């Protein structure tokens, strides 16, 4: 039965994937409702690379709760979907995710808890951010060229951390991440993890 569903998805996907840009508004509404956060995408496109659907986005923005600023912004996203594993698990499993630049704004509250776009960074299960992190955790390969992390401490202090050349590899029980980080000062040596 899975093979039949797989074949039907490929046939339909080849017809409709190139037309995604026509439905950006509807997709934005669907994602915002489904995830419970304000999501906005721009420059959506798609194509097939052999039997792999590939999605491209110019911008993906997750707005902060107050909608006055961005919580997460991703520029130049390319995502290759592992179609067979996605159908088997009924969740998106990405074979390859690549982003040009990711900007994240995190805020600390009076209890020392951190939030990104109003979502808890760590905490009770079922949180949308936790779900999004799980999607990345089960992706085969992730590459981000640049990351800008802006931290707003409860005390009023602000810090910025810059990352580049971030790579994450996952395969079963194997997980590896490499990255280069520097503080706002950038005069000191970058940390390499």
N, C-alpha and C positions, 0 to 999 in steps of 0.2 A: 504494500500500500504506500509506503514511504517513497518508493521509486516512482510510482504514478504521480504522487503529489509533486515530487521533485521535477518531473518532466513537464507537468502543467505549469508550475511556477516559472520554469525556464521559458516556455513558449509565451506565456503572458508577460513575463518580465522583459523579454526582448521587444515586445510591442510597446509597452508602456514606460519603461525606464527613460527613454529619450524625451518623454513628454513631461517629466516631473516639474520643470520650471513653470509650467502653466498653473500649477497647483500650490505654489509657495504659500499663499494666504491660508488655504485650507490646511496645509501641513503644519504651519505655525500654530493654528488653532488647535489641531489635533494633539500636537506635542505638548503644548501648554496645558491642555486639559488632562491628558494622560499622565504627565509627570507632576502636575500640580505646581508648576513654576512657570514664570513668564519667559518663554523661549521664542527667539526670532531668528530666522535663517534668511540668507540672501544669496543669490547666485547659485541656486540649486541646479545640478545637472547630473546626468548619469549615462553610463554606457556599459557594454559587456566586454570583458577581456576573457576570451574563450568561454568557459562555463561559470565565470565569476562576475557578478554584478558589481560595478564600481560607482560609488556616489562621490560627487565633488560639491563642495560648498565654498563660496567666497568668504562668507562670514556666518558664524553661529554666535548668538549673544544670549546669555541668561541674565536677565535684569535682576537687580537687587529688589528686595521687598518694596522699597519706597519708589521704585521705577525711576529714580532720579539719577542713578548711576548703574554701571554694568557690574555684575558680580563675576561673570566669566565671559570672556570674549575669545573666540578662536578664529584665526584668519587662515585661509588656504588649507582647508581640510579635504583629504582624499581618504576614502574608506572602501576597502575591498571586503565584501561579505562572504563568509564561509557558509554558503547556502545549505549544504547538506547538514552540517552540525547545527545551524540555526533552526532548520526544520525539525531535526531530531530533538532539540532541547526546548523548542518553542520560545527562544530568546535570541536576540541578535548575537552572533559570534563573529567577530571580525578577524579576518586573516591578516590584514595589514591596515593600520591606521597611521596617517601621516598628517601633521599640522605644521604650518609655517611658523605661526606665533600664537601663544596662549597667554592671556592676561587674566589674572585672578585677584580679586579684592576680598580679603578676609578681615572680619571684625571680631574683637573679643568683647564679651559682655562682663558684667560685674562679678559673675561667678567663675570667670576664667575660661568659659566655653567659647569656642570659635565657630563662626558661621561664614558661609560663602553664599551670597545671594539669599540670605535669610535661612539657609539650610544648615543644620548642624553638621560639623565636620566629622564628629564621632559621637556616637550615642545610641539611642534606642534603634532596634532593627526596624526595617520597613521605611526608613527615611529615603527620600528620593536621591539625595547625594550618595548614600550608601549603595543604592541600586546602580547609579551611574559608575561608581568606582568598581563594582562587581563586573560590569560590562567591560571595562578596561582590563580588569584582572584576568578575564577569560579570553581576551584577544591574543592572538598568536604573536603579533609584532606591532609595537607602537614607537613612532619616532616623532619628536617635537624639536624643531630647529631652535626656537627661542621661547622662554617662559619669563614673564614679568609677574612677580608676586608682591602685592602691596598689602602690608599688615598694619591694621589700625588697632592699637592696644587700647584697653579701657582707660588707661592713664592719660590718653591723648597723644601719646607718642606714635610715630609712624616709622616703619622700616620698609625697605625695598630689597628684594632678593631677585637676582637675575640668573636664569639658567639657560644653558644651551646644549645642543647635541645630546638630548635626552633620548635614550633608547630603552625599551622594556621588551623582554622576550618571555613568553609563557608557553609551556608545552607540558601538559599533565602536571606532575609535581615539580617540574623545573621552572624556576622564575629567576630572571636576572635583570638588573637595571643598572645603567651607567648614565652619568650626567656630569656636567661642569656647572658650578655655582659661584657667584660672586655677590658681595654686598654692594649697596649703593655706591660706596666709596670707589670701588673698582681699582684702587691703587694697590691693594694687597693682592696676593696670589689667589686665584680662583680655587675653590675646593673641587677636587675631582673624586667622584664616588663611583 
